[in-house]
Amino acid sequence: MFRRRRLSCQQMVELVTEYLDGVMEPRRRARFEAHLAGCDGCTNYVEQFRTTVAVVGRLEVDDVPEPVMAELISAFRNWADDPDGA
Ligand SMILES: [Zn+2]
């Protein structure tokens, strides 16, 4: 069996909140950043996630599963698009 040394993009997605929260172990963080350095897709993902958290405000990212956050963002867009504000 080969030992997995590199994080997969899927693992990156799972680790992003931990990374942005700054609670990641240094060794894991180094692997995360090594992956980022070589992967444009994940670099974009992390930047988008960071922006999302900034837009949504003070939500604790740890407490918000990604699908829920996506729904929140979509709900905010709908309110903005609705002239009645309903
Ligand atoms: Zn990647």
PDB file of the backbone (N, CA, C, O) and the ligand in Angstrom, with CONECT records:
HET     ZN  A 101       1
ATOM      1  N   MET A   1       0.846  -1.217   0.000  1.00  0.00           N
ATOM      2  CA  MET A   1       0.000   0.000   0.000  1.00  0.00           C
ATOM      3  C   MET A   1       0.870   1.251   0.000  1.00  0.00           C
ATOM      4  O   MET A   1       1.862   1.350   0.723  1.00  0.00           O
ATOM      5  N   PHE A   2       0.481   2.159  -0.799  1.00  0.00           N
ATOM      6  CA  PHE A   2       1.170   3.447  -0.794  1.00  0.00           C
ATOM      7  C   PHE A   2       0.582   4.335   0.292  1.00  0.00           C
ATOM      8  O   PHE A   2      -0.629   4.376   0.510  1.00  0.00           O
ATOM      9  N   ARG A   3       1.446   5.017   0.938  1.00  0.00           N
ATOM     10  CA  ARG A   3       0.961   6.002   1.889  1.00  0.00           C
ATOM     11  C   ARG A   3       0.571   7.258   1.110  1.00  0.00           C
ATOM     12  O   ARG A   3       1.285   7.700   0.211  1.00  0.00           O
ATOM     13  N   ARG A   4      -0.561   7.810   1.473  1.00  0.00           N
ATOM     14  CA  ARG A   4      -0.992   9.021   0.776  1.00  0.00           C
ATOM     15  C   ARG A   4      -0.250  10.223   1.340  1.00  0.00           C
ATOM     16  O   ARG A   4      -0.432  10.572   2.506  1.00  0.00           O
ATOM     17  N   ARG A   5       0.553  10.834   0.555  1.00  0.00           N
ATOM     18  CA  ARG A   5       1.323  11.976   1.053  1.00  0.00           C
ATOM     19  C   ARG A   5       0.673  13.295   0.700  1.00  0.00           C
ATOM     20  O   ARG A   5       0.790  14.283   1.424  1.00  0.00           O
ATOM     21  N   ARG A   6      -0.002  13.290  -0.411  1.00  0.00           N
ATOM     22  CA  ARG A   6      -0.604  14.549  -0.833  1.00  0.00           C
ATOM     23  C   ARG A   6      -2.076  14.578  -0.490  1.00  0.00           C
ATOM     24  O   ARG A   6      -2.765  13.559  -0.537  1.00  0.00           O
ATOM     25  N   LEU A   7      -2.537  15.747  -0.150  1.00  0.00           N
ATOM     26  CA  LEU A   7      -3.962  15.914   0.042  1.00  0.00           C
ATOM     27  C   LEU A   7      -4.629  15.918  -1.327  1.00  0.00           C
ATOM     28  O   LEU A   7      -4.097  16.479  -2.285  1.00  0.00           O
ATOM     29  N   SER A   8      -5.786  15.293  -1.412  1.00  0.00           N
ATOM     30  CA  SER A   8      -6.577  15.385  -2.630  1.00  0.00           C
ATOM     31  C   SER A   8      -7.386  16.677  -2.590  1.00  0.00           C
ATOM     32  O   SER A   8      -7.537  17.295  -1.537  1.00  0.00           O
ATOM     33  N   CYS A   9      -7.901  17.074  -3.747  1.00  0.00           N
ATOM     34  CA  CYS A   9      -8.746  18.272  -3.784  1.00  0.00           C
ATOM     35  C   CYS A   9      -9.967  18.095  -2.878  1.00  0.00           C
ATOM     36  O   CYS A   9     -10.419  19.050  -2.247  1.00  0.00           O
ATOM     37  N   GLN A  10     -10.493  16.882  -2.818  1.00  0.00           N
ATOM     38  CA  GLN A  10     -11.632  16.610  -1.939  1.00  0.00           C
ATOM     39  C   GLN A  10     -11.263  16.875  -0.481  1.00  0.00           C
ATOM     40  O   GLN A  10     -12.046  17.463   0.265  1.00  0.00           O
ATOM     41  N   GLN A  11     -10.075  16.444  -0.081  1.00  0.00           N
ATOM     42  CA  GLN A  11      -9.641  16.696   1.295  1.00  0.00           C
ATOM     43  C   GLN A  11      -9.458  18.188   1.542  1.00  0.00           C
ATOM     44  O   GLN A  11      -9.747  18.690   2.628  1.00  0.00           O
ATOM     45  N   MET A  12      -8.985  18.875   0.542  1.00  0.00           N
ATOM     46  CA  MET A  12      -8.796  20.320   0.666  1.00  0.00           C
ATOM     47  C   MET A  12     -10.123  21.011   1.000  1.00  0.00           C
ATOM     48  O   MET A  12     -10.198  21.883   1.865  1.00  0.00           O
ATOM     49  N   VAL A  13     -11.166  20.585   0.278  1.00  0.00           N
ATOM     50  CA  VAL A  13     -12.492  21.166   0.511  1.00  0.00           C
ATOM     51  C   VAL A  13     -12.942  20.910   1.945  1.00  0.00           C
ATOM     52  O   VAL A  13     -13.528  21.776   2.595  1.00  0.00           O
ATOM     53  N   GLU A  14     -12.656  19.705   2.420  1.00  0.00           N
ATOM     54  CA  GLU A  14     -13.081  19.362   3.776  1.00  0.00           C
ATOM     55  C   GLU A  14     -12.298  20.132   4.839  1.00  0.00           C
ATOM     56  O   GLU A  14     -12.789  20.351   5.947  1.00  0.00           O
ATOM     57  N   LEU A  15     -11.088  20.535   4.497  1.00  0.00           N
ATOM     58  CA  LEU A  15     -10.217  21.170   5.493  1.00  0.00           C
ATOM     59  C   LEU A  15     -10.273  22.688   5.463  1.00  0.00           C
ATOM     60  O   LEU A  15      -9.662  23.347   6.305  1.00  0.00           O
ATOM     61  N   VAL A  16     -11.008  23.257   4.493  1.00  0.00           N
ATOM     62  CA  VAL A  16     -10.876  24.696   4.285  1.00  0.00           C
ATOM     63  C   VAL A  16     -11.324  25.525   5.489  1.00  0.00           C
ATOM     64  O   VAL A  16     -10.717  26.554   5.787  1.00  0.00           O
ATOM     65  N   THR A  17     -12.387  25.088   6.189  1.00  0.00           N
ATOM     66  CA  THR A  17     -12.830  25.895   7.334  1.00  0.00           C
ATOM     67  C   THR A  17     -11.783  25.880   8.438  1.00  0.00           C
ATOM     68  O   THR A  17     -11.523  26.885   9.100  1.00  0.00           O
ATOM     69  N   GLU A  18     -11.194  24.704   8.610  1.00  0.00           N
ATOM     70  CA  GLU A  18     -10.156  24.566   9.628  1.00  0.00           C
ATOM     71  C   GLU A  18      -8.963  25.476   9.288  1.00  0.00           C
ATOM     72  O   GLU A  18      -8.375  26.124  10.153  1.00  0.00           O
ATOM     73  N   TYR A  19      -8.643  25.489   8.004  1.00  0.00           N
ATOM     74  CA  TYR A  19      -7.525  26.323   7.548  1.00  0.00           C
ATOM     75  C   TYR A  19      -7.813  27.807   7.790  1.00  0.00           C
ATOM     76  O   TYR A  19      -6.972  28.537   8.315  1.00  0.00           O
ATOM     77  N   LEU A  20      -9.000  28.234   7.404  1.00  0.00           N
ATOM     78  CA  LEU A  20      -9.334  29.660   7.538  1.00  0.00           C
ATOM     79  C   LEU A  20      -9.514  30.053   8.994  1.00  0.00           C
ATOM     80  O   LEU A  20      -9.322  31.214   9.356  1.00  0.00           O
ATOM     81  N   ASP A  21      -9.877  29.101   9.820  1.00  0.00           N
ATOM     82  CA  ASP A  21     -10.014  29.393  11.240  1.00  0.00           C
ATOM     83  C   ASP A  21      -8.668  29.498  11.935  1.00  0.00           C
ATOM     84  O   ASP A  21      -8.577  29.989  13.060  1.00  0.00           O
ATOM     85  N   GLY A  22      -7.632  29.038  11.264  1.00  0.00           N
ATOM     86  CA  GLY A  22      -6.302  29.107  11.858  1.00  0.00           C
ATOM     87  C   GLY A  22      -6.092  28.107  12.973  1.00  0.00           C
ATOM     88  O   GLY A  22      -5.219  28.291  13.822  1.00  0.00           O
ATOM     89  N   VAL A  23      -6.889  27.043  12.977  1.00  0.00           N
ATOM     90  CA  VAL A  23      -6.760  26.048  14.044  1.00  0.00           C
ATOM     91  C   VAL A  23      -6.075  24.778  13.549  1.00  0.00           C
ATOM     92  O   VAL A  23      -6.019  23.773  14.258  1.00  0.00           O
ATOM     93  N   MET A  24      -5.563  24.835  12.345  1.00  0.00           N
ATOM     94  CA  MET A  24      -4.977  23.647  11.746  1.00  0.00           C
ATOM     95  C   MET A  24      -3.583  23.370  12.321  1.00  0.00           C
ATOM     96  O   MET A  24      -2.810  24.290  12.588  1.00  0.00           O
ATOM     97  N   GLU A  25      -3.288  22.097  12.501  1.00  0.00           N
ATOM     98  CA  GLU A  25      -1.948  21.727  12.954  1.00  0.00           C
ATOM     99  C   GLU A  25      -0.921  22.220  11.941  1.00  0.00           C
ATOM    100  O   GLU A  25      -1.171  22.182  10.736  1.00  0.00           O
ATOM    101  N   PRO A  26       0.225  22.678  12.418  1.00  0.00           N
ATOM    102  CA  PRO A  26       1.250  23.216  11.504  1.00  0.00           C
ATOM    103  C   PRO A  26       1.629  22.250  10.394  1.00  0.00           C
ATOM    104  O   PRO A  26       1.810  22.666   9.249  1.00  0.00           O
ATOM    105  N   ARG A  27       1.753  20.969  10.715  1.00  0.00           N
ATOM    106  CA  ARG A  27       2.192  20.020   9.700  1.00  0.00           C
ATOM    107  C   ARG A  27       1.136  19.853   8.622  1.00  0.00           C
ATOM    108  O   ARG A  27       1.446  19.781   7.432  1.00  0.00           O
ATOM    109  N   ARG A  28      -0.127  19.793   9.061  1.00  0.00           N
ATOM    110  CA  ARG A  28      -1.219  19.637   8.118  1.00  0.00           C
ATOM    111  C   ARG A  28      -1.373  20.914   7.284  1.00  0.00           C
ATOM    112  O   ARG A  28      -1.657  20.876   6.087  1.00  0.00           O
ATOM    113  N   ARG A  29      -1.177  22.029   7.961  1.00  0.00           N
ATOM    114  CA  ARG A  29      -1.274  23.313   7.293  1.00  0.00           C
ATOM    115  C   ARG A  29      -0.222  23.419   6.180  1.00  0.00           C
ATOM    116  O   ARG A  29      -0.490  23.937   5.096  1.00  0.00           O
ATOM    117  N   ALA A  30       0.969  22.918   6.478  1.00  0.00           N
ATOM    118  CA  ALA A  30       2.033  22.947   5.476  1.00  0.00           C
ATOM    119  C   ALA A  30       1.633  22.122   4.251  1.00  0.00           C
ATOM    120  O   ALA A  30       1.901  22.518   3.116  1.00  0.00           O
ATOM    121  N   ARG A  31       0.996  20.983   4.483  1.00  0.00           N
ATOM    122  CA  ARG A  31       0.543  20.152   3.360  1.00  0.00           C
ATOM    123  C   ARG A  31      -0.567  20.862   2.596  1.00  0.00           C
ATOM    124  O   ARG A  31      -0.624  20.828   1.367  1.00  0.00           O
ATOM    125  N   PHE A  32      -1.437  21.498   3.348  1.00  0.00           N
ATOM    126  CA  PHE A  32      -2.542  22.233   2.723  1.00  0.00           C
ATOM    127  C   PHE A  32      -1.979  23.318   1.807  1.00  0.00           C
ATOM    128  O   PHE A  32      -2.396  23.463   0.658  1.00  0.00           O
ATOM    129  N   GLU A  33      -1.030  24.069   2.342  1.00  0.00           N
ATOM    130  CA  GLU A  33      -0.464  25.172   1.557  1.00  0.00           C
ATOM    131  C   GLU A  33       0.362  24.657   0.383  1.00  0.00           C
ATOM    132  O   GLU A  33       0.429  25.296  -0.667  1.00  0.00           O
ATOM    133  N   ALA A  34       0.996  23.488   0.571  1.00  0.00           N
ATOM    134  CA  ALA A  34       1.750  22.892  -0.534  1.00  0.00           C
ATOM    135  C   ALA A  34       0.801  22.530  -1.675  1.00  0.00           C
ATOM    136  O   ALA A  34       1.128  22.723  -2.846  1.00  0.00           O
ATOM    137  N   HIS A  35      -0.366  22.009  -1.330  1.00  0.00           N
ATOM    138  CA  HIS A  35      -1.356  21.682  -2.354  1.00  0.00           C
ATOM    139  C   HIS A  35      -1.839  22.967  -3.034  1.00  0.00           C
ATOM    140  O   HIS A  35      -1.926  23.037  -4.260  1.00  0.00           O
ATOM    141  N   LEU A  36      -2.146  23.964  -2.233  1.00  0.00           N
ATOM    142  CA  LEU A  36      -2.617  25.244  -2.786  1.00  0.00           C
ATOM    143  C   LEU A  36      -1.625  25.802  -3.803  1.00  0.00           C
ATOM    144  O   LEU A  36      -2.007  26.312  -4.856  1.00  0.00           O
ATOM    145  N   ALA A  37      -0.349  25.693  -3.462  1.00  0.00           N
ATOM    146  CA  ALA A  37       0.687  26.263  -4.322  1.00  0.00           C
ATOM    147  C   ALA A  37       0.672  25.645  -5.708  1.00  0.00           C
ATOM    148  O   ALA A  37       1.059  26.283  -6.686  1.00  0.00           O
ATOM    149  N   GLY A  38       0.214  24.374  -5.791  1.00  0.00           N
ATOM    150  CA  GLY A  38       0.233  23.684  -7.070  1.00  0.00           C
ATOM    151  C   GLY A  38      -1.135  23.476  -7.683  1.00  0.00           C
ATOM    152  O   GLY A  38      -1.249  22.778  -8.690  1.00  0.00           O
ATOM    153  N   CYS A  39      -2.170  24.053  -7.115  1.00  0.00           N
ATOM    154  CA  CYS A  39      -3.527  23.754  -7.590  1.00  0.00           C
ATOM    155  C   CYS A  39      -4.349  25.037  -7.676  1.00  0.00           C
ATOM    156  O   CYS A  39      -4.799  25.563  -6.657  1.00  0.00           O
ATOM    157  N   ASP A  40      -4.542  25.537  -8.891  1.00  0.00           N
ATOM    158  CA  ASP A  40      -5.320  26.762  -9.081  1.00  0.00           C
ATOM    159  C   ASP A  40      -6.763  26.603  -8.626  1.00  0.00           C
ATOM    160  O   ASP A  40      -7.360  27.525  -8.070  1.00  0.00           O
ATOM    161  N   GLY A  41      -7.313  25.418  -8.870  1.00  0.00           N
ATOM    162  CA  GLY A  41      -8.712  25.189  -8.499  1.00  0.00           C
ATOM    163  C   GLY A  41      -8.916  25.388  -7.004  1.00  0.00           C
ATOM    164  O   GLY A  41      -9.859  26.062  -6.589  1.00  0.00           O
ATOM    165  N   CYS A  42      -8.046  24.810  -6.201  1.00  0.00           N
ATOM    166  CA  CYS A  42      -8.191  24.922  -4.754  1.00  0.00           C
ATOM    167  C   CYS A  42      -7.847  26.328  -4.275  1.00  0.00           C
ATOM    168  O   CYS A  42      -8.444  26.820  -3.317  1.00  0.00           O
ATOM    169  N   THR A  43      -6.896  26.974  -4.928  1.00  0.00           N
ATOM    170  CA  THR A  43      -6.585  28.355  -4.576  1.00  0.00           C
ATOM    171  C   THR A  43      -7.828  29.225  -4.759  1.00  0.00           C
ATOM    172  O   THR A  43      -8.162  30.035  -3.894  1.00  0.00           O
ATOM    173  N   ASN A  44      -8.508  29.048  -5.892  1.00  0.00           N
ATOM    174  CA  ASN A  44      -9.732  29.807  -6.138  1.00  0.00           C
ATOM    175  C   ASN A  44     -10.809  29.469  -5.121  1.00  0.00           C
ATOM    176  O   ASN A  44     -11.526  30.344  -4.635  1.00  0.00           O
ATOM    177  N   TYR A  45     -10.907  28.181  -4.810  1.00  0.00           N
ATOM    178  CA  TYR A  45     -11.930  27.746  -3.860  1.00  0.00           C
ATOM    179  C   TYR A  45     -11.712  28.409  -2.493  1.00  0.00           C
ATOM    180  O   TYR A  45     -12.651  28.926  -1.888  1.00  0.00           O
ATOM    181  N   VAL A  46     -10.475  28.388  -2.022  1.00  0.00           N
ATOM    182  CA  VAL A  46     -10.175  28.969  -0.716  1.00  0.00           C
ATOM    183  C   VAL A  46     -10.480  30.463  -0.726  1.00  0.00           C
ATOM    184  O   VAL A  46     -11.037  30.995   0.235  1.00  0.00           O
ATOM    185  N   GLU A  47     -10.115  31.134  -1.809  1.00  0.00           N
ATOM    186  CA  GLU A  47     -10.377  32.576  -1.895  1.00  0.00           C
ATOM    187  C   GLU A  47     -11.879  32.857  -1.893  1.00  0.00           C
ATOM    188  O   GLU A  47     -12.350  33.782  -1.232  1.00  0.00           O
ATOM    189  N   GLN A  48     -12.618  32.045  -2.642  1.00  0.00           N
ATOM    190  CA  GLN A  48     -14.078  32.222  -2.673  1.00  0.00           C
ATOM    191  C   GLN A  48     -14.681  31.982  -1.307  1.00  0.00           C
ATOM    192  O   GLN A  48     -15.588  32.698  -0.883  1.00  0.00           O
ATOM    193  N   PHE A  49     -14.176  30.976  -0.621  1.00  0.00           N
ATOM    194  CA  PHE A  49     -14.712  30.656   0.688  1.00  0.00           C
ATOM    195  C   PHE A  49     -14.428  31.799   1.662  1.00  0.00           C
ATOM    196  O   PHE A  49     -15.286  32.190   2.454  1.00  0.00           O
ATOM    197  N   ARG A  50     -13.224  32.316   1.585  1.00  0.00           N
ATOM    198  CA  ARG A  50     -12.832  33.421   2.454  1.00  0.00           C
ATOM    199  C   ARG A  50     -13.752  34.622   2.214  1.00  0.00           C
ATOM    200  O   ARG A  50     -14.216  35.261   3.158  1.00  0.00           O
ATOM    201  N   THR A  51     -14.006  34.917   0.933  1.00  0.00           N
ATOM    202  CA  THR A  51     -14.883  36.023   0.569  1.00  0.00           C
ATOM    203  C   THR A  51     -16.291  35.779   1.077  1.00  0.00           C
ATOM    204  O   THR A  51     -16.943  36.687   1.593  1.00  0.00           O
ATOM    205  N   THR A  52     -16.758  34.538   0.927  1.00  0.00           N
ATOM    206  CA  THR A  52     -18.104  34.197   1.377  1.00  0.00           C
ATOM    207  C   THR A  52     -18.252  34.464   2.864  1.00  0.00           C
ATOM    208  O   THR A  52     -19.240  35.056   3.299  1.00  0.00           O
ATOM    209  N   VAL A  53     -17.292  34.038   3.626  1.00  0.00           N
ATOM    210  CA  VAL A  53     -17.345  34.238   5.071  1.00  0.00           C
ATOM    211  C   VAL A  53     -17.374  35.734   5.377  1.00  0.00           C
ATOM    212  O   VAL A  53     -18.095  36.172   6.274  1.00  0.00           O
ATOM    213  N   ALA A  54     -16.599  36.511   4.641  1.00  0.00           N
ATOM    214  CA  ALA A  54     -16.569  37.953   4.861  1.00  0.00           C
ATOM    215  C   ALA A  54     -17.919  38.570   4.535  1.00  0.00           C
ATOM    216  O   ALA A  54     -18.377  39.473   5.235  1.00  0.00           O
ATOM    217  N   VAL A  55     -18.568  38.080   3.459  1.00  0.00           N
ATOM    218  CA  VAL A  55     -19.861  38.625   3.044  1.00  0.00           C
ATOM    219  C   VAL A  55     -20.942  38.252   4.050  1.00  0.00           C
ATOM    220  O   VAL A  55     -21.758  39.088   4.438  1.00  0.00           O
ATOM    221  N   VAL A  56     -20.937  37.009   4.461  1.00  0.00           N
ATOM    222  CA  VAL A  56     -21.986  36.537   5.361  1.00  0.00           C
ATOM    223  C   VAL A  56     -21.844  37.183   6.732  1.00  0.00           C
ATOM    224  O   VAL A  56     -22.835  37.377   7.436  1.00  0.00           O
ATOM    225  N   GLY A  57     -20.632  37.510   7.105  1.00  0.00           N
ATOM    226  CA  GLY A  57     -20.446  38.238   8.350  1.00  0.00           C
ATOM    227  C   GLY A  57     -19.855  37.388   9.436  1.00  0.00           C
ATOM    228  O   GLY A  57     -18.799  36.776   9.276  1.00  0.00           O
ATOM    229  N   ARG A  58     -20.554  37.363  10.541  1.00  0.00           N
ATOM    230  CA  ARG A  58     -19.928  36.814  11.739  1.00  0.00           C
ATOM    231  C   ARG A  58     -20.236  35.359  11.990  1.00  0.00           C
ATOM    232  O   ARG A  58     -19.941  34.845  13.069  1.00  0.00           O
ATOM    233  N   LEU A  59     -20.809  34.697  11.041  1.00  0.00           N
ATOM    234  CA  LEU A  59     -21.055  33.279  11.248  1.00  0.00           C
ATOM    235  C   LEU A  59     -19.749  32.569  11.539  1.00  0.00           C
ATOM    236  O   LEU A  59     -18.709  32.866  10.952  1.00  0.00           O
ATOM    237  N   GLU A  60     -19.829  31.633  12.451  1.00  0.00           N
ATOM    238  CA  GLU A  60     -18.673  30.783  12.702  1.00  0.00           C
ATOM    239  C   GLU A  60     -18.627  29.750  11.595  1.00  0.00           C
ATOM    240  O   GLU A  60     -19.536  28.930  11.464  1.00  0.00           O
ATOM    241  N   VAL A  61     -17.579  29.785  10.805  1.00  0.00           N
ATOM    242  CA  VAL A  61     -17.539  28.879   9.664  1.00  0.00           C
ATOM    243  C   VAL A  61     -17.589  27.423  10.101  1.00  0.00           C
ATOM    244  O   VAL A  61     -18.103  26.575   9.372  1.00  0.00           O
ATOM    245  N   ASP A  62     -17.066  27.128  11.271  1.00  0.00           N
ATOM    246  CA  ASP A  62     -17.109  25.756  11.767  1.00  0.00           C
ATOM    247  C   ASP A  62     -18.531  25.258  11.952  1.00  0.00           C
ATOM    248  O   ASP A  62     -18.812  24.065  11.828  1.00  0.00           O
ATOM    249  N   ASP A  63     -19.421  26.192  12.250  1.00  0.00           N
ATOM    250  CA  ASP A  63     -20.798  25.812  12.565  1.00  0.00           C
ATOM    251  C   ASP A  63     -21.690  25.778  11.337  1.00  0.00           C
ATOM    252  O   ASP A  63     -22.854  25.388  11.432  1.00  0.00           O
ATOM    253  N   VAL A  64     -21.177  26.169  10.212  1.00  0.00           N
ATOM    254  CA  VAL A  64     -21.993  26.269   9.015  1.00  0.00           C
ATOM    255  C   VAL A  64     -21.501  25.294   7.955  1.00  0.00           C
ATOM    256  O   VAL A  64     -20.480  25.529   7.309  1.00  0.00           O
ATOM    257  N   PRO A  65     -22.229  24.203   7.781  1.00  0.00           N
ATOM    258  CA  PRO A  65     -21.855  23.291   6.695  1.00  0.00           C
ATOM    259  C   PRO A  65     -21.967  24.009   5.362  1.00  0.00           C
ATOM    260  O   PRO A  65     -22.823  24.876   5.184  1.00  0.00           O
ATOM    261  N   GLU A  66     -21.107  23.648   4.434  1.00  0.00           N
ATOM    262  CA  GLU A  66     -21.075  24.362   3.168  1.00  0.00           C
ATOM    263  C   GLU A  66     -22.424  24.450   2.443  1.00  0.00           C
ATOM    264  O   GLU A  66     -22.765  25.518   1.936  1.00  0.00           O
ATOM    265  N   PRO A  67     -23.193  23.370   2.380  1.00  0.00           N
ATOM    266  CA  PRO A  67     -24.473  23.491   1.664  1.00  0.00           C
ATOM    267  C   PRO A  67     -25.378  24.525   2.302  1.00  0.00           C
ATOM    268  O   PRO A  67     -26.119  25.221   1.608  1.00  0.00           O
ATOM    269  N   VAL A  68     -25.322  24.628   3.624  1.00  0.00           N
ATOM    270  CA  VAL A  68     -26.141  25.620   4.318  1.00  0.00           C
ATOM    271  C   VAL A  68     -25.662  27.019   3.961  1.00  0.00           C
ATOM    272  O   VAL A  68     -26.466  27.918   3.714  1.00  0.00           O
ATOM    273  N   MET A  69     -24.358  27.193   3.937  1.00  0.00           N
ATOM    274  CA  MET A  69     -23.823  28.512   3.606  1.00  0.00           C
ATOM    275  C   MET A  69     -24.202  28.894   2.180  1.00  0.00           C
ATOM    276  O   MET A  69     -24.523  30.051   1.907  1.00  0.00           O
ATOM    277  N   ALA A  70     -24.165  27.924   1.274  1.00  0.00           N
ATOM    278  CA  ALA A  70     -24.552  28.198  -0.110  1.00  0.00           C
ATOM    279  C   ALA A  70     -26.005  28.640  -0.166  1.00  0.00           C
ATOM    280  O   ALA A  70     -26.357  29.528  -0.943  1.00  0.00           O
ATOM    281  N   GLU A  71     -26.837  28.034   0.643  1.00  0.00           N
ATOM    282  CA  GLU A  71     -28.248  28.418   0.675  1.00  0.00           C
ATOM    283  C   GLU A  71     -28.422  29.817   1.230  1.00  0.00           C
ATOM    284  O   GLU A  71     -29.247  30.589   0.744  1.00  0.00           O
ATOM    285  N   LEU A  72     -27.644  30.140   2.248  1.00  0.00           N
ATOM    286  CA  LEU A  72     -27.711  31.480   2.822  1.00  0.00           C
ATOM    287  C   LEU A  72     -27.363  32.532   1.784  1.00  0.00           C
ATOM    288  O   LEU A  72     -28.065  33.531   1.627  1.00  0.00           O
ATOM    289  N   ILE A  73     -26.278  32.291   1.089  1.00  0.00           N
ATOM    290  CA  ILE A  73     -25.837  33.244   0.073  1.00  0.00           C
ATOM    291  C   ILE A  73     -26.914  33.400  -0.990  1.00  0.00           C
ATOM    292  O   ILE A  73     -27.221  34.512  -1.420  1.00  0.00           O
ATOM    293  N   SER A  74     -27.482  32.274  -1.409  1.00  0.00           N
ATOM    294  CA  SER A  74     -28.513  32.302  -2.427  1.00  0.00           C
ATOM    295  C   SER A  74     -29.747  33.047  -1.915  1.00  0.00           C
ATOM    296  O   SER A  74     -30.394  33.772  -2.671  1.00  0.00           O
ATOM    297  N   ALA A  75     -30.072  32.869  -0.636  1.00  0.00           N
ATOM    298  CA  ALA A  75     -31.211  33.577  -0.055  1.00  0.00           C
ATOM    299  C   ALA A  75     -30.953  35.080  -0.032  1.00  0.00           C
ATOM    300  O   ALA A  75     -31.851  35.866  -0.333  1.00  0.00           O
ATOM    301  N   PHE A  76     -29.759  35.478   0.315  1.00  0.00           N
ATOM    302  CA  PHE A  76     -29.427  36.908   0.322  1.00  0.00           C
ATOM    303  C   PHE A  76     -29.577  37.496  -1.070  1.00  0.00           C
ATOM    304  O   PHE A  76     -30.077  38.609  -1.233  1.00  0.00           O
ATOM    305  N   ARG A  77     -29.143  36.745  -2.069  1.00  0.00           N
ATOM    306  CA  ARG A  77     -29.274  37.212  -3.452  1.00  0.00           C
ATOM    307  C   ARG A  77     -30.734  37.386  -3.815  1.00  0.00           C
ATOM    308  O   ARG A  77     -31.105  38.365  -4.461  1.00  0.00           O
ATOM    309  N   ASN A  78     -31.567  36.435  -3.399  1.00  0.00           N
ATOM    310  CA  ASN A  78     -32.983  36.512  -3.733  1.00  0.00           C
ATOM    311  C   ASN A  78     -33.619  37.732  -3.097  1.00  0.00           C
ATOM    312  O   ASN A  78     -34.428  38.407  -3.733  1.00  0.00           O
ATOM    313  N   TRP A  79     -33.273  38.025  -1.860  1.00  0.00           N
ATOM    314  CA  TRP A  79     -33.828  39.203  -1.209  1.00  0.00           C
ATOM    315  C   TRP A  79     -33.420  40.464  -1.954  1.00  0.00           C
ATOM    316  O   TRP A  79     -34.223  41.376  -2.155  1.00  0.00           O
ATOM    317  N   ALA A  80     -32.173  40.496  -2.353  1.00  0.00           N
ATOM    318  CA  ALA A  80     -31.679  41.675  -3.049  1.00  0.00           C
ATOM    319  C   ALA A  80     -32.370  41.854  -4.386  1.00  0.00           C
ATOM    320  O   ALA A  80     -32.589  42.982  -4.825  1.00  0.00           O
ATOM    321  N   ASP A  81     -32.716  40.749  -5.039  1.00  0.00           N
ATOM    322  CA  ASP A  81     -33.339  40.811  -6.358  1.00  0.00           C
ATOM    323  C   ASP A  81     -34.833  41.097  -6.291  1.00  0.00           C
ATOM    324  O   ASP A  81     -35.440  41.484  -7.290  1.00  0.00           O
ATOM    325  N   ASP A  82     -35.420  40.909  -5.128  1.00  0.00           N
ATOM    326  CA  ASP A  82     -36.863  41.068  -5.001  1.00  0.00           C
ATOM    327  C   ASP A  82     -37.204  42.495  -4.611  1.00  0.00           C
ATOM    328  O   ASP A  82     -36.855  42.937  -3.516  1.00  0.00           O
ATOM    329  N   PRO A  83     -37.893  43.233  -5.505  1.00  0.00           N
ATOM    330  CA  PRO A  83     -38.173  44.654  -5.231  1.00  0.00           C
ATOM    331  C   PRO A  83     -39.053  44.857  -4.002  1.00  0.00           C
ATOM    332  O   PRO A  83     -38.989  45.910  -3.366  1.00  0.00           O
ATOM    333  N   ASP A  84     -39.874  43.865  -3.658  1.00  0.00           N
ATOM    334  CA  ASP A  84     -40.728  44.005  -2.480  1.00  0.00           C
ATOM    335  C   ASP A  84     -39.993  43.704  -1.185  1.00  0.00           C
ATOM    336  O   ASP A  84     -40.493  43.980  -0.094  1.00  0.00           O
ATOM    337  N   GLY A  85     -38.826  43.147  -1.314  1.00  0.00           N
ATOM    338  CA  GLY A  85     -38.050  42.831  -0.125  1.00  0.00           C
ATOM    339  C   GLY A  85     -38.637  41.707   0.689  1.00  0.00           C
ATOM    340  O   GLY A  85     -38.268  41.522   1.848  1.00  0.00           O
ATOM    341  N   ALA A  86     -39.554  40.943   0.095  1.00  0.00           N
ATOM    342  CA  ALA A  86     -40.162  39.838   0.826  1.00  0.00           C
ATOM    343  C   ALA A  86     -39.198  38.669   0.828  1.00  0.00           C
ATOM    344  O   ALA A  86     -39.503  37.619   1.392  1.00  0.00           O
TER     345      ALA A  86
HETATM  346 ZN    ZN A 101      -6.607  20.957  -5.492  1.00  0.00          ZN2+
END
